[in-house]
Amino acid sequence: MIPKLYTSLFVYTAALNYSFMHNATAAQPVSYYDYIIIGGGTAGCPLAATLSQNASVLLLERGGSPYGNPNITNLGSFGAALSDLSSTSPSQRFISEDGVINSRARVLGGGSCLNAGFYTRAAPYYVRETGWDERLVNESYQWVEKVVAFEPPMRQWQSAVRDGLVEVGVLPYNGFTYDHLYGTKIGGTIFDQNGQRHTAADLLEYANPSGLTLLLHATVHKVLFRIKGKARPQAHGVVFRDATGAKHRAYLKNGPKNEIIVSAGALGSPQLLMLSG
């Protein structure tokens, strides 16, 4: 049996060597795919891994890789990435119009590389009301939990919060569970028992290497739309630049289900659509 420490390190090392991960400077000037996903965060990574099983997928991420950066991967350095104000930082600081300082993720794995990462499942009634397939939803939970969810150690402040909630009547106490339950519970964390952070980027270990192309430092500037002869604009390609400023174009292949998926975050997605007209 392989000890937990070495299991964690094996996954970490494997992720460093994703065969489909390249710098955007290596991209062709023009390329074609079944799916183009803009943004390699908590939505883009699992989507890319799933779609690559049966299609050709291009995943474009404006940031770099989280692997090898101890400010991201180690629990002992939690918060250091958010304090990094350099031009290569995985977090991009901005100030809102009303003066609030905040940060946007700029790294493969998105916000899961920067935030604390409390993990819990959705409530069953929410799944039913949304109309999702409950069996498929439960399988998807397990698919994620095998890679990025762990039972947290109960240290002093976690125990104090738990005991305080129980004492004031937030009951019942449900112990450790991923399920959405009324009362007090201990949910999951994305940090394993060795203090190693596991992010959405780790879900790419499920990807079909022959079906996925992942480009880092690829900043998408525009989604291209067909307008002529269409009842409404139809997205068919993107323009992106690599770290040197060189321009590249990627287009959808001809197919009835081929799509461009914008998963660039709550700020990045609307910004890109506005830039695209």
N, C-alpha and C positions, 0 to 999 in steps of 0.2 A: 504494500500500500504506500502511495506517495504522500508524505506529510503535507498538511494544508499549505505551509509556507512555500514548498516547491511547486505545488499545484498553481498557486497564485502567480508565482514568478514565471511559470511556463506560459500561462495565458498572456501575461504582460510582454514576454519576449516574443511570442508569436504575433502579437498585435504590432510590435515594432517592425515586423517583416511582412506586412500585408503586400502580397505580390501585385495587387491592383492599385496601390497608392503611389502617386507620382506628383512631382512638382509640376505646376501648370506650364512651366517653360518647356516641358517635354511634349506638350500637346501639339497636334497637327493644326495647321491654320484653319482647316474645315473638316468636320467629322459628322457622323450620323448615328443616331441611337433610337431605340424604341421609346425610352423614357429619359428625360433630362430632369434632374432634381437639383434645385437651387437651395443650398443651405444644408450642411452636414451636422445638424444638431439632434435634439431628442426626437424629432419627427423624421428628418431626412435619413439618418443612419438606419433605423429599422425598416423604413420604406425601401431603401436601396438594397438592403440585405434580402428582403422578401421578393422584390420584383426581379432581382438578378437570377433567381432560380429558373425563370422561363423567358427572360427577355434580356436585351442589351440595355444597360443603364449607365448614364453618366451622372456622377455626383460631384457637384461643384461647391467647394468650400473656400471662403475668402481668407480664412486663417490657416494656421499650420497644424502640425500633429501635437497631441497632448503627451505622447509617449516620450519619455526621457526628460521631461520637465518636472523636477521634484516639487516645484511650487503648486503643481496640479495634482500629481499622483500621490503625494504623501500627506497623511492626516496632520502630521506635525507642522506642516507648512500651510495649514488651512488659512485662507484669507490673503496670503502673500500675492497671489495672482491678481486679486482685486486692487492691491496697492501698487502694482506695477504700472507706471504711467508711460513706459517707453513705447516707441512706434511699433515694436514687435510683440507687445503684450497680448496675452490671450483674452484680456478684457479691455474694452474700448470705453473710456470714460466720456460722458457727455453731461451737459446741464440742460434741463428742460426750460421751456420759455418762462416758467414761473420760478426758476432758480433752484430746482431740486437736482442734486448731484446723483447720477446713476451710472450704470455700466452695461454695455452690450457685450455678449460673448463674441469672440473672434478666434475660434479654434474648433477643430473637429471634435464633435461631442457636445458643442454648444454649452448651454447653461449647466449641464451636468458636470462640466469641468471646473465650475466656479462655485456653485451653490452647495448647501449642506446635504441635499438629496434625501429627504424623507420619502420613503416608499410605502404606498398603500394601494389596495385595489379599489375600484369604484363600487358604489353600492349596487346590489342586484336590481333594485327598482329603477335605478338610473339606466342600467343596461337594457332593461325591458322597455322602458319608456322611449329610449332612443331607437329601438327596433333592431338592435344588434343580435346576432346569433350567439346565444349564451354559451353553447359548447365551444365555439370558435374563440370567444372572448376568454374563457377559462384556459384554453390551450395557449392563447397569446400571453396571458399572465405568466404561465409556467415557462414559456419561451424566454421571457425577459428575466424572470427570477433566477434562472439557472446561471445567469451571467452577471447581473448587476445588483442583486438584492441580497442583503445579509441581516442576520439578527444582531442588533447592536449590544455592546457591553453596557451594563447599567452602572455608570459611575455616579459620583456624588450628586451632580446637579440634575442628571436625568432621574435619579431615584427621588430627589427632593420634589421635582415637578410631579412625578407619578404619585407620590404619597400625598402631596398637597391636593391634587385633584380628587383622589379617593376620599380624603378627609372632609372636603367640602361637599361631598355627595354626588360627584360625577361617576355614577355607578351604572352597571356592574363593572368590576375590574376584570378585564378579559385576558390579561397576560400578553404574551407575544403572539401576534397574528398579523397577516397581511390583509385580512378581510376588513371590510368597512362595517364597524359595529358601534352601537350606541354605548356610551360609558367611557371608560379609560382603557387604553391599550398601549402596548409597545409595538410600534410599527417597524418597518425595515429601514435600512440605511444602505447607501452605495459604497460605504467603506467596509472592507473585509476585516477579518480578525487580526490581520497584520498591519492595519492602518493604511492599506492600499486602496486608493480611490478607483472605482470601476465606473466608466462613463458610457454614454450611448454609443461612443465609438467602438467599444468592446463588442457590441452587437453585430458589428461587421464581420466577426469571425463566422457568422452563419452564412455569409454571402457566398455566391458561386463565383470564384475568381475569374472564370472565363466569361462571366456575364456582366461584370462590373468594372468600370473605370472611375477611379476617384482622383480628382485633381485638387491639390492644395494650393493656397495663395492664388486662387482663381476668383477674381472679383467680377461678378456679372453686372454689366452696365445697362443692359436693355433686353427685354423680351421682344422678339420680332413677331409681328402679326400680319396675316393675310387679310386684306380687306376687300379687294376686287372680287365681285361675284359672290360675296358671302353676306348672309343675312345679318351676321354680327362678326366682329373680328375673331380670327382663329389663330392662336399661337402656334408657330411652327419652328421657332429657333431662338437662340440666344446669342448675344455678343458678350464676351468676357475678355478681360486682360490678365496677363500673368504678372509676376513681380517685377519684370523689366519694363512693363507697359505695353508689350506686344499684344496686338489684338487677335482674337480667335473667334471663330463662329462654329456653333454646333447646331445641327438641325435634326428634326424628327424624321425618321424613315416613314414611308407611306404605310399606314396601318390604321384600321378603324378605331383602335383603342390606345394608340400612342399619345402620350401626354407630356406636357411640361408641368412640373409640380413645384410650386413656390413654397418653400418651408424655411424662409430666411428670418423668422422671428416676428414678434409683434410689431417691431419697428422696421426691420429690414424688408419684410414682405410688402407692406403698403408703400414704402419708399421706392422700391423697385418698380412697382406697378405705376406709380406716378411718373417715374423717369421714362417708362415705356409708353406713356401717353394714354 
